[in-house]
Amino acid sequence: MTIGFFDSGIGGLTVLHQVLKLMPQEDYLFYADTDHVPYGEKTKEEVRAYILQAVEFIARQDITALVIACNTATSIVIEELRSRYTFPVLGIEPAVKPAVEQSEGQQQRVLVLATRLTLQEKKYHDLVHRIDPGERVDSLPLPGLVQYAEQFEFREEKIIPYLQKELAHLNLARYSTVVLGCTHFPYFEDSLRKVFPPGVKFISGSRGTARHLKQLLGTKGEINQGTGNIRYYRSGVEVDDSALLSKYDGLFKRLDVMEAAAADIPDRSSEGEFI
């Protein structure tokens, strides 16, 4: 059996990266809808249609579970997918709850970085309203990071000026925690750390999603049933280009390097939430 992953692009690989640490022996299918990335700047109706078409393709591949490794897609269509299919469908959303909990008792605020569409959705506003009665959460879209990631552009001389421009209107010293509310954003944690003051915590929901997936499949007795194989698809076309596959491997290595570099920083991240 195969575990399916879906994202608009390569951001979902940051979630798969965490899952592979916990379940390296499963088989995986990763589907990136590269024909339509980025989702965050499109209409809700457009994105919903793209997702339903992609998931219908994935569902025909005999998957045992599906991870919607995209905050925007989760916010738009997660419940509809669960009503359509019998296999488990897991989503990911901005880890606002653990961020607020970590900053309780402090005067500093929480900043959620995500796509414009995620931040516009009622699902996100309901989440913030429910867990942030003190109104300490601010939100900011960073669509450029999605585009940079899809171009495999991670050089600090490109990324840091972009971040400085987009964050210039904020007093960064006010924030104790930054939520990486788009799965593309963990690729840029190294640059983000150089822009924000020392001691700021960065949180994403990837680890929590990975743990929940393992727990769910474990209770069903569906763990360790594969070979560790990963098949990649770009909008329905299987990837067999060795150069592109090498780039995907490079993304996993980039995440490993950043985790190792941040290992000595206290409270660098949280488990996040799963839904």
C-alpha positions in Angstrom: 0.0 0.0 0.0 1.1 3.6 -0.7 0.7 6.8 1.3 -0.4 9.7 -0.9 0.8 13.3 -0.5 -0.6 16.3 -2.3 0.6 19.9 -2.6 0.4 22.6 -5.1 4.2 22.3 -5.5 7.3 21.2 -3.6 6.2 22.7 -0.3 4.6 19.4 0.7 8.1 17.7 0.7 8.7 19.5 4.0 5.9 17.4 5.5 7.1 14.2 3.7 10.5 14.9 5.1 9.2 14.6 8.7 7.1 11.5 7.8 10.1 9.7 6.3 11.9 10.1 9.7 9.1 8.2 11.4 8.2 5.7 8.7 11.1 5.2 6.3 9.9 1.8 5.1 6.5 2.9 3.6 5.9 3.5 0.0 4.9 7.1 -1.0 3.3 8.9 -3.9 4.0 12.7 -3.9 1.8 14.7 -6.3 2.7 18.3 -7.0 0.2 20.3 -9.0 2.9 22.3 -10.7 0.7 23.3 -13.7 -1.3 25.5 -11.3 1.1 26.6 -8.6 0.9 28.9 -6.7 -2.5 28.4 -5.2 -2.3 31.2 -2.7 -3.0 34.0 -5.3 -5.9 32.2 -7.1 -9.6 32.2 -6.4 -11.1 29.6 -4.0 -13.2 28.2 -6.8 -10.2 27.7 -9.1 -8.1 26.0 -6.4 -11.0 23.7 -5.3 -11.3 22.4 -8.9 -7.6 21.8 -9.2 -7.5 19.9 -5.9 -10.5 17.6 -6.7 -9.0 16.7 -10.1 -5.6 15.9 -8.6 -7.0 13.9 -5.7 -9.1 11.8 -8.0 -6.0 10.8 -9.8 -4.2 10.0 -6.6 -7.1 8.0 -5.3 -6.8 5.7 -8.3 -3.3 4.7 -7.2 -4.4 2.3 -4.4 -3.4 4.6 -1.5 -4.0 3.7 2.1 -4.1 7.3 3.3 -3.8 10.8 1.9 -2.0 13.8 3.4 -3.0 17.2 2.1 0.4 18.8 2.7 -0.8 22.2 1.8 -2.3 24.7 4.2 -4.3 26.5 1.5 -5.8 23.2 0.1 -6.6 22.0 3.7 -8.5 25.3 4.4 -10.6 25.0 1.3 -11.5 21.4 0.7 -10.4 19.0 3.5 -14.0 18.2 4.7 -15.2 17.6 1.2 -12.4 15.2 0.5 -13.2 13.2 3.7 -16.8 12.9 2.6 -15.8 11.6 -0.9 -13.2 8.9 0.0 -13.1 6.0 2.4 -9.3 6.2 3.1 -8.1 8.6 5.8 -7.4 12.2 4.7 -5.1 14.2 6.9 -4.6 18.0 6.5 -2.3 20.6 7.9 -3.1 24.1 9.1 -1.1 27.0 10.5 0.1 26.0 14.0 -1.5 29.0 15.7 -2.6 27.1 18.8 0.8 26.0 20.0 2.3 29.4 19.1 -0.3 31.1 21.3 0.2 28.6 24.1 4.0 29.1 24.0 3.7 32.9 24.2 1.2 32.9 27.0 2.2 35.2 29.9 4.5 37.2 27.5 3.9 40.7 26.2 5.2 39.7 22.8 3.0 38.8 19.8 2.6 35.9 17.4 3.1 36.4 13.6 1.6 33.9 11.1 3.2 33.8 7.7 1.1 32.1 5.1 -0.4 32.5 1.6 -3.0 35.2 1.0 -5.8 32.6 0.3 -5.1 30.7 3.5 -5.3 33.9 5.5 -8.5 35.0 3.8 -10.3 31.8 4.5 -13.0 31.6 7.2 -11.4 28.4 8.5 -8.3 30.4 9.5 -10.2 33.3 11.0 -12.3 30.9 13.1 -9.1 29.2 14.3 -7.6 32.5 15.4 -10.8 33.7 17.0 -11.2 30.5 19.0 -7.7 30.3 20.4 -6.6 34.0 20.6 -9.0 35.9 22.8 -6.2 38.3 23.7 -5.8 39.3 20.0 -2.1 38.8 20.0 -1.9 37.1 16.5 -0.9 39.1 13.4 -0.9 37.6 9.9 1.2 38.4 6.8 1.1 36.8 3.3 4.5 36.1 1.7 3.7 34.9 -1.8 7.2 35.5 -3.0 8.6 32.7 -0.9 6.4 30.1 -2.7 7.7 31.4 -6.1 11.3 31.3 -4.9 10.9 27.7 -3.6 9.3 26.6 -6.9 12.4 28.0 -8.7 14.7 26.3 -6.2 16.0 29.7 -5.3 17.3 29.7 -1.7 20.3 32.0 -1.8 20.3 34.4 1.1 21.3 37.3 -1.2 17.9 36.9 -2.9 15.7 35.8 0.0 16.8 38.2 2.8 16.2 41.4 0.8 12.7 40.1 -0.1 12.0 39.4 3.6 13.3 42.7 4.7 11.1 44.5 2.3 7.9 42.6 3.1 8.5 42.8 6.9 9.7 46.4 6.9 6.4 47.8 8.3 6.5 45.5 11.3 8.3 45.9 14.6 9.9 42.5 14.6 11.0 42.9 18.3 7.3 42.6 19.2 7.2 38.9 18.2 8.2 35.9 20.3 6.9 33.2 17.8 6.6 33.0 14.0 4.2 30.4 12.5 5.3 29.0 9.2 1.8 28.6 7.8 2.7 27.5 4.3 4.6 24.2 3.7 7.0 26.0 1.4 8.2 28.3 4.1 10.4 25.9 6.2 12.9 25.9 3.3 13.7 29.5 4.3 14.0 29.2 8.0 17.7 29.9 7.8 17.1 33.3 6.1 14.2 34.0 8.4 16.4 33.6 11.4 18.8 36.2 10.1 16.0 38.7 9.7 14.2 38.2 13.0 15.8 39.0 16.4 17.6 36.2 18.2 15.4 34.0 20.4 12.3 34.1 18.1 10.7 30.6 17.9 9.6 29.2 14.5 6.8 26.7 14.4 5.2 24.6 11.6 2.7 21.8 11.7 4.7 19.2 9.8 5.9 17.2 12.8 2.5 17.0 14.3 1.0 15.8 11.0 3.8 13.2 10.7 3.2 11.8 14.2 -0.6 11.7 13.7 -0.2 9.8 10.4 2.0 7.2 12.1 -0.4 6.9 15.0 -3.4 6.5 12.7 -1.8 3.9 10.4 -0.3 2.1 13.5 -3.8 1.5 15.0 -4.9 0.1 11.7 -1.9 -2.2 11.5 -0.7 -0.6 8.3 2.9 0.3 9.1 6.1 -1.3 7.6 4.3 -2.6 4.6 6.5 -1.0 1.9 10.0 -0.7 0.6 10.8 3.0 1.1 10.0 3.9 -2.5 8.8 7.4 -3.5 7.1 8.1 -6.7 6.8 11.8 -7.8 4.2 13.2 -10.0 3.8 16.7 -11.5 0.2 17.4 -12.4 -0.4 13.7 -13.2 2.8 13.0 -15.1 5.3 10.8 -13.3 8.8 12.3 -12.8 11.6 10.3 -14.4 14.0 13.2 -15.0 17.2 12.3 -13.0 18.1 16.0 -12.7 14.8 16.9 -11.1 14.8 13.9 -8.8 18.3 15.0 -7.7 16.8 18.4 -6.9 14.2 16.8 -4.7 16.9 14.9 -2.8 18.7 18.2 -2.4 15.6 19.7 -0.7 15.6 16.9 1.9 19.3 17.5 2.5 18.6 21.2 2.8 16.0 20.6 5.5 18.4 18.2 7.3 21.2 20.8 7.3 18.9 23.5 8.7 17.6 21.2 11.5 21.1 20.3 12.4 22.2 23.9 12.5 19.2 24.8 14.8 19.5 21.8 17.0 21.2 23.8 19.8 18.6 26.5 19.8 16.1 26.0 22.7 12.5 25.5 21.8 13.2 26.0 18.1 9.9 24.5 17.0 6.7 22.8 18.2 4.8 19.7 17.2 2.1 21.9 15.7 -1.4 20.8 15.1 -3.0 18.2 12.9 -6.6 18.1 11.6 
